[in-house]
Amino acid sequence: MPVRSPRHEAFGWTIRALRQRRGMSQEALAAKCELDRTYISGIERGTRNPSLTNILKIADSLSVSASELFAAAQSRHDAVAGKLVEPRRRRADSRA
């Protein structure tokens, strides 16, 4: 199954990174979330579109808030997409 979008891929990468930092296998995370291991694998690969209910289960199981999970995924997406936010530059005042 192909990746749904770059955002799905970044979200899955974030879950994988958090899971691995905690020394958890996909099986352990799936059991803690009461989800199937293949479903977790699909989310991590960016091929599944998890519901909010399942996102909340995953966040709880990884001991992070859903907002932290989304923020980390957005940062990953922006970094990969080359959209690192630069400070706004002031426009030169046209009223001299």
N, CA, C and O of each residue as an XYZ file, in Angstrom:
384
protein
N       0.843     -1.170      0.000
C       0.000      0.000      0.000
C       0.899      1.247      0.000
O       1.848      1.314      0.781
N       0.618      2.226     -0.856
C       1.476      3.416     -0.934
C       1.252      4.370      0.250
O       0.232      4.309      0.937
N       2.222      5.237      0.461
C       2.121      6.265      1.496
C       0.965      7.190      1.136
O       0.823      7.597     -0.017
N       0.138      7.520      2.129
C      -1.021      8.386      1.883
C      -0.617      9.814      1.553
O      -1.161     10.414      0.626
N       0.325     10.359      2.300
C       0.786     11.729      2.064
C       2.081     11.938      2.841
O       2.410     11.145      3.723
N       2.814     12.998      2.521
C       4.012     13.299      3.306
C       3.689     13.538      4.785
O       4.510     13.230      5.649
N       2.524     14.073      5.080
C       2.135     14.303      6.478
C       1.880     12.984      7.202
O       2.249     12.832      8.367
N       1.254     12.034      6.519
C       1.060     10.707      7.109
C       2.409     10.055      7.390
O       2.616      9.432      8.432
N       3.317     10.215      6.438
C       4.644      9.625      6.593
C       5.383     10.254      7.785
O       6.024      9.548      8.562
N       5.291     11.571      7.922
C       5.944     12.263      9.041
C       5.311     11.863     10.371
O       6.012     11.706     11.370
N       3.997     11.697     10.386
C       3.298     11.270     11.596
C       3.759      9.875     12.002
O       4.033      9.624     13.175
N       3.844      8.979     11.039
C       4.301      7.616     11.307
C       5.746      7.574     11.760
O       6.099      6.816     12.664
N       6.590      8.393     11.128
C       7.999      8.463     11.525
C       8.115      8.905     12.973
O       8.943      8.390     13.724
N       7.276      9.868     13.363
C       7.291     10.389     14.732
C       6.891      9.302     15.733
O       7.524      9.155     16.779
N       5.860      8.557     15.416
C       5.440      7.473     16.304
C       6.547      6.435     16.426
O       6.852      5.979     17.528
N       7.149      6.061     15.307
C       8.238      5.088     15.337
C       9.396      5.587     16.202
O       9.932      4.838     17.019
N       9.782      6.855     16.022
C      10.899      7.417     16.785
C      10.598      7.418     18.284
O      11.453      7.043     19.086
N       9.401      7.834     18.663
C       9.028      7.843     20.081
C       8.997      6.423     20.652
O       9.460      6.177     21.765
N       8.447      5.505     19.873
C       8.364      4.101     20.317
C       9.765      3.538     20.539
O      10.031      2.904     21.559
N      10.648      3.772     19.589
C      12.006      3.240     19.694
C      12.778      3.883     20.841
O      13.546      3.205     21.524
N      12.581      5.195     21.065
C      13.237      5.861     22.196
C      12.820      5.259     23.530
O      13.578      5.289     24.500
N      11.618      4.718     23.569
C      11.116      4.111     24.795
C      11.442      2.619     24.872
O      11.046      1.935     25.816
N      12.166      2.125     23.868
C      12.577      0.722     23.860
C      11.419     -0.242     23.663
O      11.471     -1.387     24.112
N      10.370      0.227     22.989
C       9.185     -0.611     22.770
C       9.208     -1.218     21.371
O       9.641     -0.582     20.410
N       8.746     -2.431     21.277
C       8.544     -3.052     19.968
C       7.164     -2.635     19.460
O       6.344     -2.109     20.212
N       6.928     -2.877     18.183
C       5.585     -2.637     17.649
C       4.563     -3.498     18.379
O       3.445     -3.058     18.644
N       4.949     -4.711     18.698
C       4.048     -5.626     19.412
C       3.676     -5.069     20.783
O       2.514     -5.118     21.188
N       4.673     -4.538     21.496
C       4.417     -3.988     22.827
C       3.517     -2.758     22.749
O       2.593     -2.612     23.549
N       3.786     -1.871     21.785
C       2.943     -0.684     21.626
C       1.522     -1.084     21.255
O       0.556     -0.560     21.810
N       1.401     -2.010     20.319
C       0.076     -2.468     19.897
C      -0.704     -3.057     21.072
O      -1.893     -2.779     21.232
N      -0.042     -3.862     21.886
C      -0.711     -4.472     23.035
C      -1.160     -3.399     24.024
O      -2.269     -3.464     24.555
N      -0.304     -2.417     24.269
C      -0.635     -1.349     25.210
C      -1.809     -0.508     24.706
O      -2.615     -0.018     25.497
N      -1.897     -0.346     23.392
C      -2.977      0.439     22.770
C      -4.224     -0.397     22.502
O      -5.283      0.142     22.179
N      -4.096     -1.697     22.636
C      -5.163     -2.641     22.266
C      -5.495     -2.517     20.778
O      -6.658     -2.485     20.377
N      -4.420     -2.447     19.972
C      -4.537     -2.412     18.522
C      -3.696     -3.543     17.943
O      -2.876     -4.135     18.647
N      -3.895     -3.841     16.677
C      -3.126     -4.890     16.029
C      -1.746     -4.375     15.640
O      -1.595     -3.213     15.263
N      -0.743     -5.240     15.732
C       0.619     -4.854     15.371
C       0.708     -4.394     13.922
O       1.447     -3.455     13.625
N      -0.024     -5.031     13.016
C       0.037     -4.649     11.606
C      -0.564     -3.257     11.382
O      -0.167     -2.546     10.459
N      -1.512     -2.879     12.222
C      -2.095     -1.541     12.150
C      -1.052     -0.503     12.574
O      -0.903      0.528     11.918
N      -0.335     -0.769     13.660
C       0.745      0.114     14.109
C       1.803      0.228     13.012
O       2.287      1.323     12.724
N       2.157     -0.893     12.409
C       3.136     -0.894     11.324
C       2.665     -0.011     10.168
O       3.449      0.757      9.610
N       1.397     -0.123      9.813
C       0.840      0.687      8.728
C       0.862      2.174      9.042
O       1.137      2.995      8.167
N       0.573      2.520     10.291
C       0.638      3.930     10.690
C       2.073      4.422     10.586
O       2.324      5.500     10.047
N       3.018      3.637     11.098
C       4.427      4.033     11.064
C       4.949      4.180      9.638
O       5.834      4.999      9.390
N       4.424      3.413      8.713
C       4.852      3.506      7.310
C       4.109      4.603      6.556
O       4.462      4.923      5.421
N       3.078      5.183      7.179
C       2.312      6.239      6.536
C       1.247      5.744      5.593
O       0.729      6.510      4.780
N       0.909      4.458      5.690
C      -0.093      3.900      4.781
C      -1.484      3.816      5.413
O      -2.469      3.592      4.710
N      -1.568      3.993      6.725
C      -2.867      3.953      7.418
C      -3.250      5.352      7.853
O      -2.388      6.205      8.066
N      -4.550      5.583      7.985
C      -5.088      6.870      8.410
C      -5.801      6.647      9.748
O      -6.995      6.351      9.771
N      -5.069      6.789     10.867
C      -5.663      6.465     12.161
C      -6.753      7.447     12.582
O      -6.697      8.636     12.269
N      -7.735      6.926     13.291
C      -8.799      7.771     13.828
C      -8.276      8.545     15.037
O      -7.227      8.215     15.591
N      -9.005      9.561     15.432
C      -8.626     10.327     16.609
C      -8.584      9.427     17.837
O      -7.694      9.569     18.675
N      -9.520      8.517     17.953
C      -9.531      7.587     19.080
C      -8.218      6.814     19.156
O      -7.636      6.678     20.232
N      -7.755      6.311     18.021
C      -6.510      5.536     18.003
C      -5.280      6.419     18.197
O      -4.296      5.985     18.794
N      -5.328      7.647     17.700
C      -4.221      8.577     17.944
C      -4.098      8.845     19.438
O      -2.991      8.871     19.977
N      -5.222      9.044     20.104
C      -5.198      9.287     21.553
C      -4.671      8.066     22.307
O      -3.919      8.217     23.270
N      -5.051      6.871     21.888
C      -4.532      5.643     22.510
C      -3.015      5.551     22.345
O      -2.293      5.227     23.287
N      -2.552      5.840     21.139
C      -1.113      5.765     20.864
C      -0.358      6.808     21.683
O       0.668      6.500     22.289
N      -0.862      8.037     21.702
C      -0.206      9.099     22.475
C      -0.126      8.710     23.952
O       0.929      8.839     24.574
N      -1.233      8.237     24.506
C      -1.240      7.815     25.913
C      -0.227      6.705     26.154
O       0.490      6.715     27.155
N      -0.172      5.759     25.244
C       0.738      4.622     25.392
C       2.205      5.033     25.284
O       3.085      4.355     25.816
N       2.463      6.139     24.597
C       3.827      6.651     24.461
C       4.128      7.737     25.501
O       5.210      8.324     25.502
N       3.170      7.991     26.373
C       3.312      8.996     27.448
C       3.572     10.403     26.919
O       4.391     11.144     27.462
N       2.866     10.753     25.857
C       2.905     12.112     25.325
C       1.465     12.555     25.092
O       0.556     11.730     25.001
N       1.270     13.859     24.996
C      -0.063     14.348     24.662
C      -0.247     14.268     23.148
O       0.722     14.208     22.392
N      -1.494     14.267     22.730
C      -1.762     14.260     21.292
C      -1.191     15.513     20.647
O      -0.696     15.458     19.521
N      -1.255     16.642     21.347
C      -0.713     17.879     20.770
C       0.802     17.790     20.592
O       1.336     18.299     19.606
N       1.501     17.151     21.531
C       2.949     16.955     21.380
C       3.246     16.046     20.188
O       4.197     16.277     19.442
N       2.433     15.026     20.021
C       2.606     14.093     18.912
C       2.422     14.820     17.578
O       3.228     14.662     16.661
N       1.354     15.619     17.478
C       1.112     16.367     16.244
C       2.195     17.410     16.003
O       2.625     17.596     14.865
N       2.642     18.094     17.051
C       3.689     19.116     16.893
C       4.990     18.486     16.400
O       5.650     19.027     15.514
N       5.349     17.357     16.970
C       6.576     16.671     16.541
C       6.458     16.207     15.090
O       7.414     16.303     14.320
N       5.284     15.706     14.728
C       5.066     15.259     13.346
C       5.124     16.445     12.387
O       5.677     16.330     11.294
N       4.559     17.582     12.788
C       4.602     18.774     11.935
C       6.034     19.259     11.755
O       6.434     19.645     10.656
N       6.806     19.238     12.843
C       8.220     19.642     12.751
C       8.977     18.737     11.797
O       9.773     19.206     10.984
N       8.728     17.442     11.899
C       9.376     16.476     11.006
C       8.986     16.760      9.559
O       9.843     16.788      8.676
N       7.689     16.971      9.319
C       7.197     17.248      7.974
C       7.854     18.502      7.415
O       8.318     18.508      6.275
N       7.895     19.566      8.218
C       8.480     20.822      7.761
C       9.965     20.666      7.455
O      10.460     21.212      6.469
N      10.670     19.927      8.295
C      12.108     19.726      8.084
C      12.359     18.952      6.795
O      13.239     19.308      6.012
N      11.597     17.911      6.583
C      11.773     17.086      5.382
C      11.354     17.854      4.138
O      11.970     17.718      3.081
N      10.313     18.657      4.263
C       9.815     19.414      3.118
C      10.643     20.671      2.850
O      10.412     21.378      1.869
N      11.615     20.945      3.735
C      12.441     22.129      3.542
C      11.718     23.415      3.855
O      12.057     24.479      3.336
N      10.712     23.308      4.713
C       9.911     24.480      5.039
C      10.233     25.002      6.431
O       9.341     25.446      7.155
N      11.480     24.950      6.798
C      11.838     25.473      8.105
C      11.463     26.947      8.151
O      11.831     27.728      7.274
N      10.744     27.295      9.162
C      10.208     28.647      9.263
C      11.324     29.631      9.588
O      12.056     29.466     10.563
N      11.436     30.635      8.769
C      12.413     31.691      9.001
C      11.674     32.888      9.576
O      10.499     33.103      9.280
N      12.364     33.663     10.396
C      11.716     34.865     10.936
C      11.306     35.789      9.797
O      11.987     35.891      8.777
N      10.180     36.455      9.998
C       9.722     37.401      8.976
C      10.678     38.583      8.907
O      11.142     39.098      9.924
N      10.951     38.986      7.699
C      11.794     40.148      7.499
C      10.896     41.374      7.400
O       9.813     41.334      6.816
N      11.368     42.440      7.976
C      10.601     43.686      7.889
C      10.725     44.242      6.504
O      11.806     44.256      5.915
N       9.625     44.696      5.993
C       9.649     45.354      4.691
C      10.220     46.753      4.855
O      10.022     47.422      5.868
N      10.920     47.156      3.842
C      11.420     48.537      3.847
C      10.221     49.467      3.759
O       9.337     49.279      2.923
N      10.197     50.456      4.613
C       9.077     51.381      4.625
C       9.081     52.195      3.336
O      10.060     52.871      3.021
N       7.994     52.125      2.604
C       7.922     52.829      1.334
C       7.633     54.310      1.529
O       7.703     55.095      0.583
N       7.306     54.691      2.774
C       7.037     56.115      3.046
C       8.312     56.770      3.580
O       8.468     56.894      4.795
N       9.185     57.174      2.741
C      10.451     57.745      3.171
C      10.362     59.172      3.592
O      11.370     59.765      3.977
